[in-house]
Amino acid sequence: MTAAIDVQHIGKKFNDFVALEDVSFSIRKGEIFGFLGPSGSGKTTMIKILTAQLEQTLGQASIFGVPAKEMNESANKERFGILTDNSGLYKRLTVEENLLLYSNLYQLPSSAVDEALQFVNLQAARKKKVSTLSKGMTQRVTLARAIMHKPDLLFLDEPTSALDPVNTEHIYKGLRKLNDMGTTIFLTTHDMAEAETLCDRVAFLHKGRIREIGSPADLMHQYSDQSINVALINGENYILPLNETSTATKLSDWMNRQLVQRIQSNEPTLGDIFMQLTGSDLQ
């Protein structure tokens, strides 16, 4: 089966600055893939290469088997949507007018505008001019435009960075629904909770290089110290190794005497793992 995205040994230099170095990964159709790293790590550069806004210095990249450099051709553009920090919206027009322009470009039915506004929870703002919107609302309009034509592939560059928790959760639900309908999602973020919530697999990008790839659950298990924390009702706390007879014996004794208040696994967060791998955090 042809991968949705296939990247092999991609490198990108800007004069003497190396933005990406020997980056390789493959994304299955229908997958939500997180490209995780702090600002300046190369996340946006990768999106620009995959959407034919930049050409790589080294390596090869393809989208559904088509070279990434051909993604700016009309027939290929229809297959993906994109949200970046450059909205490209017409500020003198209303939200609705912006989306109607885009729907006409792709010959979409008028209902597409209503569906997109509902997706981003902006039905009440449809008559507002874009120039009057907050950063978060503008970001939601850009997302609405990106998903209007129900693309096969959706690129999201920090999609919820300017949103409040209520609208963030609304967007998450919409993205899951879109993914259930078959859309592959390539998501860049430095929000580890977001990655854990949405992504089937993630790649850690640091200074232009991939340090690790895997599912959040597998990575947290791989980098776990295989221990649990047990809190007793008398205030005592114990860190015990998993899967050892001595741990099972102690837990059984404490539980029989109704002394256990809380049991927690000590799995690391994705942020913890990134710190362990790189020595720096994701902010």
C-alpha positions, 0 to 999 in steps of 0.5 A, a space after each residue: 500500500 502506498 504511504 500517505 507520506 514517505 520521507 527519505 533522508 531529507 536535508 535542508 540548508 539555508 546558506 550555512 544553517 542546517 534546518 533538517 538533517 537526514 530526516 526519514 519517516 513514513 506515514 500510513 494512510 488514515 494515521 494521525 502523525 505528530 511531528 514534535 519539537 520546540 520552535 526552530 527545530 525544523 517542523 514548519 520547514 518540513 511542512 513547506 517541503 511536503 507542500 512544495 513551498 520549499 525544495 529540499 537540499 537532499 533526499 526525497 519526499 512523496 505524497 501518495 506516491 507523487 513527488 512532494 515538489 509536484 504538490 503545487 499542481 492543481 490536481 494535487 492541491 485538491 488532495 490536501 489542506 494546510 493550516 500554518 501561522 500565515 492565514 492568507 485570509 482577506 481581512 476586509 471580508 467577513 468569515 463567511 465571504 472568505 470561506 465562500 471564495 474558497 468553496 467556489 474555488 473547489 466547486 463545493 456546495 454551499 453547505 460546505 461553509 456551514 459544515 466548516 463553521 460548525 467544525 470550528 465552532 464559529 457559526 455566530 461569527 460568520 458575518 464578522 470581518 476577519 480584521 476584527 477577529 482575535 488571533 484564536 478566532 482567525 486561526 479557527 477560520 484558517 482551519 475551517 478553510 483547510 478542512 472544507 473540501 474534506 482533504 485526503 491529507 491535512 497538514 496542521 502547524 500548531 493548530 491549537 496554539 492560540 485557542 482556549 481549552 473549550 475550543 481546543 477540545 471542540 477542534 480535537 473532536 472535529 479532527 477525530 471525526 475527520 480522521 474517522 472519515 479517512 483523512 490522514 493528519 500530519 500535526 506539528 506541535 510542542 504541546 505534549 498533552 495534545 500529541 498524547 490525545 490525538 496522535 497514533 504515532 509521534 516523531 521527536 525532532 531536535 535541531 533538525 534531526 529525528 531522535 525517536 519515533 513510535 506510538 505515545 503508549 509504546 514510547 512511554 512504556 519503553 522509557 518507563 522505569 517499570 515502577 509504581 508509586 503506592 500511597 497509603 492512608 497513613 501518608 507513607 509512600 512507596 516506589 515499587 518495581 513492577 512484575 516482581 513477587 515482592 511487590 505483589 505480596 506487599 500490595 496484597 497485604 496492604 489491600 487486605 488491611 485496607 491501607 492503600 489510598 492510591 496506586 500510580 504508574 510511573 510512566 514518563 510523559 512525552 515531555 519527560 522522554 524528549 527531555 531525556 533524549 535531548 537534554 532540553 524541553 519543548 518550549 
